[in-house]
């Protein structure tokens, strides 16, 4: 079954990917044979994943999440699905910028 997944790196950054074999891919990231991004930020830990019917669907969702800001990714990790639409709004982002956060 294909997956989209998110790991948190040792520096606190998030990496989003998709794979057929989640356990193997996590092992690759932690062995330094995964993505260039995670190679320099080991160890990584799995914080979120979802199964999909096709690798194309998993890859499409990976690309979608990669475009999200940190706050929205963290809401997904928490399972706070109600917050996702609000965090997608430009008005929320503008409000945060005015606050200086």
DOPA-667349 format. One record per atom (N, C-alpha, C): residue number from 1; x, y, z; residue in three letters. Coordinates in steps of 0.05 Angstrom, whole numbers, plus 5000, padded with zeros to 4 digits. Atoms other than C-alpha are relative to their C-alpha. Example, Ala and Ser with C-alpha at 12.3 -4.5 7.8 and 13.67 -1.06 7.14 Angstrom:
     i      u      v      w    aa
     1   5018   4976   5000   Ala
     1   5246   4910   5156   Ala
     1   5018   5024   5000   Ala
     2   4984   4976   4999   Ser
     2   5273   4979   5143   Ser
     2   4985   5022   5014   Ser
% end
This chain:
     i      u      v      w    aa
     1   5017   4976   5000   Unk
     1   5000   5000   5000   Unk
     1   5018   5025   5000   Unk
     2   4984   4975   5000   Unk
     2   5029   5069   4983   Unk
     2   4992   5018   5023   Unk
     3   5003   4982   4977   Unk
     3   5038   5121   5037   Unk
     3   5009   5028   4992   Unk
     4   4989   4973   4997   Unk
     4   5047   5196   5045   Unk
     4   5008   5001   5029   Unk
     5   4991   4999   4973   Unk
     5   5087   5210   5107   Unk
     5   5014   5026   5006   Unk
     6   4985   4976   4991   Unk
     6   5118   5266   5148   Unk
     6   5018   4991   5023   Unk
     7   4982   5005   4978   Unk
     7   5179   5260   5191   Unk
     7   5010   5027   5011   Unk
     8   4988   4976   4988   Unk
     8   5208   5311   5239   Unk
     8   5030   4994   5003   Unk
     9   4971   5004   4999   Unk
     9   5283   5319   5233   Unk
     9   5011   5010   5027   Unk
    10   4987   4993   4974   Unk
    10   5332   5330   5290   Unk
    10   5001   5030   5004   Unk
    11   5001   4971   4996   Unk
    11   5331   5405   5277   Unk
    11   4972   5012   5002   Unk
    12   5028   4991   4997   Unk
    12   5255   5408   5283   Unk
    12   4986   5004   4973   Unk
    13   5013   4996   5026   Unk
    13   5242   5416   5208   Unk
    13   4985   4974   4992   Unk
    14   5016   5022   5009   Unk
    14   5191   5372   5173   Unk
    14   5009   4992   4971   Unk
    15   4995   5011   5027   Unk
    15   5203   5328   5112   Unk
    15   4975   4984   4993   Unk
    16   5024   5015   5010   Unk
    16   5144   5301   5071   Unk
    16   5008   4984   4976   Unk
    17   4994   5018   5023   Unk
    17   5150   5242   5024   Unk
    17   4978   4980   4995   Unk
    18   5019   5022   5006   Unk
    18   5113   5184   4993   Unk
    18   5017   4975   4993   Unk
    19   4985   5025   5003   Unk
    19   5133   5111   4988   Unk
    19   4981   4977   4998   Unk
    20   5015   5026   4999   Unk
    20   5109   5040   4977   Unk
    20   5005   4986   5026   Unk
    21   4992   5015   4976   Unk
    21   5145   5015   5039   Unk
    21   5010   5019   5022   Unk
    22   4995   4980   4980   Unk
    22   5142   5061   5099   Unk
    22   5023   4993   5019   Unk
    23   4979   5008   4982   Unk
    23   5187   5021   5146   Unk
    23   5028   5002   4986   Unk
    24   4974   4999   5015   Unk
    24   5242   5014   5093   Unk
    24   5008   5029   4996   Unk
    25   4993   4972   5006   Unk
    25   5238   5088   5075   Unk
    25   5010   5015   5025   Unk
    26   4991   4988   4975   Unk
    26   5244   5110   5148   Unk
    26   5028   4991   5007   Unk
    27   4973   5011   4995   Unk
    27   5304   5064   5157   Unk
    27   5021   5013   4981   Unk
    28   4981   4987   5019   Unk
    28   5336   5095   5094   Unk
    28   5006   5029   5010   Unk
    29   4995   4972   4990   Unk
    29   5326   5166   5122   Unk
    29   5019   5000   5023   Unk
    30   4983   5001   4976   Unk
    30   5358   5147   5188   Unk
    30   5027   4989   4995   Unk
    31   4974   5010   5008   Unk
    31   5415   5110   5154   Unk
    31   5016   5020   4984   Unk
    32   4986   4980   5016   Unk
    32   5432   5171   5113   Unk
    32   4999   4994   4970   Unk
    33   5002   5007   5028   Unk
    33   5412   5138   5047   Unk
    33   4973   5009   4989   Unk
    34   5026   4989   5009   Unk
    34   5345   5174   5042   Unk
    34   5005   5026   4985   Unk
    35   4998   4974   5014   Unk
    35   5334   5244   5015   Unk
    35   5023   5017   5010   Unk
    36   4979   4982   4993   Unk
    36   5389   5296   5015   Unk
    36   4992   5017   5024   Unk
    37   5010   4982   4979   Unk
    37   5346   5340   5061   Unk
    37   5003   4986   5027   Unk
    38   4999   5014   4974   Unk
    38   5342   5287   5116   Unk
    38   5028   4990   5007   Unk
    39   4973   5011   4996   Unk
    39   5414   5262   5107   Unk
    39   5016   5017   5020   Unk
    40   4986   4982   4982   Unk
    40   5440   5324   5143   Unk
    40   4986   5006   5026   Unk
    41   5017   4993   4977   Unk
    41   5385   5326   5195   Unk
    41   4991   4975   5016   Unk
    42   5008   5025   4986   Unk
    42   5385   5256   5226   Unk
    42   5005   5003   5030   Unk
    43   5021   5019   5008   Unk
    43   5355   5224   5263   Unk
    43   4974   5014   4995   Unk
    44   5028   4991   5006   Unk
    44   5284   5232   5238   Unk
    44   4981   4982   5015   Unk
    45   5020   5017   4987   Unk
    45   5221   5208   5271   Unk
    45   4973   5005   4985   Unk
    46   5026   4999   5014   Unk
    46   5154   5192   5238   Unk
    46   4980   5015   5018   Unk
    47   5020   4986   4985   Unk
    47   5101   5242   5260   Unk
    47   4972   4998   4988   Unk
    48   5026   5002   5013   Unk
    48   5045   5229   5210   Unk
    48   5003   4982   4975   Unk
    49   5001   5015   5025   Unk
    49   5026   5181   5154   Unk
    49   4971   4993   4993   Unk
    50   5026   5008   5010   Unk
    50   4967   5162   5111   Unk
    50   5004   4980   4977   Unk
    51   4999   5019   5022   Unk
    51   4954   5104   5064   Unk
    51   4982   5009   4977   Unk
    52   5016   4992   5024   Unk
    52   4928   5114   4993   Unk
    52   4997   4975   4982   Unk
    53   5005   5022   5019   Unk
    53   4900   5069   4939   Unk
    53   5021   4997   4978   Unk
    54   4980   5001   5021   Unk
    54   4953   5088   4889   Unk
    54   5024   5018   5007   Unk
    55   4977   4984   4995   Unk
    55   5023   5116   4889   Unk
    55   4996   5028   4988   Unk
    56   5006   4974   5012   Unk
    56   4998   5172   4844   Unk
    56   4985   5018   5020   Unk
    57   5015   4985   4980   Unk
    57   4949   5193   4899   Unk
    57   5018   5008   5023   Unk
    58   4981   4994   4978   Unk
    58   5003   5189   4953   Unk
    58   5019   5022   4992   Unk
    59   4981   4980   5009   Unk
    59   5051   5230   4911   Unk
    59   4985   5027   4997   Unk
    60   5015   4975   5003   Unk
    60   4997   5282   4896   Unk
    60   4995   5013   5028   Unk
    61   5004   4989   4973   Unk
    61   4982   5290   4971   Unk
    61   5026   5009   5012   Unk
    62   4973   4991   4992   Unk
    62   5057   5294   4985   Unk
    62   5005   5028   4990   Unk
    63   4995   4974   5012   Unk
    63   5062   5353   4937   Unk
    63   4982   5021   5012   Unk
    64   5018   4981   4988   Unk
    64   5002   5386   4968   Unk
    64   5010   5009   5027   Unk
    65   4990   4994   4973   Unk
    65   5030   5382   5039   Unk
    65   5026   5016   4999   Unk
    66   4975   4986   5003   Unk
    66   5098   5406   5015   Unk
    66   4996   5030   4997   Unk
    67   5006   4972   5003   Unk
    67   5065   5472   4998   Unk
    67   4989   5014   5025   Unk
    68   5012   4989   4976   Unk
    68   5037   5482   5068   Unk
    68   5022   5012   5018   Unk
    69   4983   4988   4980   Unk
    69   5067   5527   5121   Unk
    69   5002   4981   5024   Unk
    70   4995   5016   4976   Unk
    70   5093   5497   5186   Unk
    70   4975   4997   5018   Unk
    71   5024   5001   4982   Unk
    71   5030   5515   5226   Unk
    71   4979   4980   4989   Unk
    72   5020   5018   5011   Unk
    72   4985   5477   5178   Unk
    72   5010   4971   5001   Unk
    73   4990   5027   4998   Unk
    73   5031   5416   5177   Unk
    73   4997   4990   5029   Unk
    74   5002   5008   4972   Unk
    74   5031   5416   5254   Unk
    74   4971   4994   5007   Unk
    75   5029   5006   4995   Unk
    75   4954   5418   5254   Unk
    75   4994   4972   4990   Unk
    76   5004   5026   5011   Unk
    76   4954   5357   5209   Unk
    76   5012   4978   5019   Unk
    77   4988   5019   4982   Unk
    77   5002   5321   5256   Unk
    77   4984   4996   5025   Unk
    78   5016   5001   4976   Unk
    78   4958   5338   5316   Unk
    78   4972   4987   4994   Unk
    79   5026   5010   5007   Unk
    79   4897   5313   5278   Unk
    79   4978   5022   5002   Unk
    80   5019   4977   4997   Unk
    80   4865   5383   5283   Unk
    80   4990   5008   4972   Unk
    81   5009   4996   5028   Unk
    81   4829   5378   5216   Unk
    81   4982   5024   4998   Unk
    82   5017   4976   5001   Unk
    82   4781   5434   5234   Unk
    82   5017   5025   4996   Unk
    83   4983   4976   5003   Unk
    83   4840   5483   5235   Unk
    83   5012   5003   4972   Unk
    84   4987   4999   5026   Unk
    84   4865   5465   5166   Unk
    84   4989   5022   4981   Unk
    85   5010   4978   5018   Unk
    85   4818   5511   5126   Unk
    85   5008   5028   5009   Unk
    86   4993   4974   4990   Unk
    86   4832   5570   5171   Unk
    86   5030   5005   4995   Unk
    87   4971   4997   5003   Unk
    87   4907   5559   5167   Unk
    87   5007   5003   4970   Unk
    88   4995   4996   5029   Unk
    88   4902   5559   5091   Unk
    88   4993   5028   4990   Unk
    89   5009   4974   5010   Unk
    89   4872   5628   5088   Unk
    89   5023   5021   5001   Unk
    90   4980   4979   5001   Unk
    90   4914   5687   5068   Unk
    90   4995   5020   5023   Unk
    91   5006   4982   4979   Unk
    91   4879   5729   5121   Unk
    91   5013   4991   5026   Unk
    92   4987   5010   4976   Unk
    92   4906   5684   5176   Unk
    92   5030   5007   4999   Unk
    93   4971   4994   5003   Unk
    93   4977   5692   5149   Unk
    93   5005   5030   5003   Unk
    94   4996   4971   4997   Unk
    94   4969   5768   5144   Unk
    94   4997   5008   5029   Unk
    95   5004   4993   4972   Unk
    95   4943   5771   5215   Unk
    95   5025   4992   5017   Unk
    96   4976   5008   4986   Unk
    96   5004   5732   5240   Unk
    96   5023   5019   4994   Unk
    97   4978   4982   5007   Unk
    97   5051   5778   5203   Unk
    97   4997   5027   5015   Unk
    98   5005   4974   4985   Unk
    98   5018   5840   5235   Unk
    98   5007   4996   5029   Unk
    99   4994   5006   4972   Unk
    99   5027   5807   5303   Unk
    99   5030   4997   5005   Unk
   100   4971   5005   4998   Unk
   100   5100   5793   5288   Unk
   100   5006   4972   5009   Unk
   101   4995   5028   4992   Unk
   101   5093   5718   5300   Unk
   101   5006   4983   4976   Unk
% end
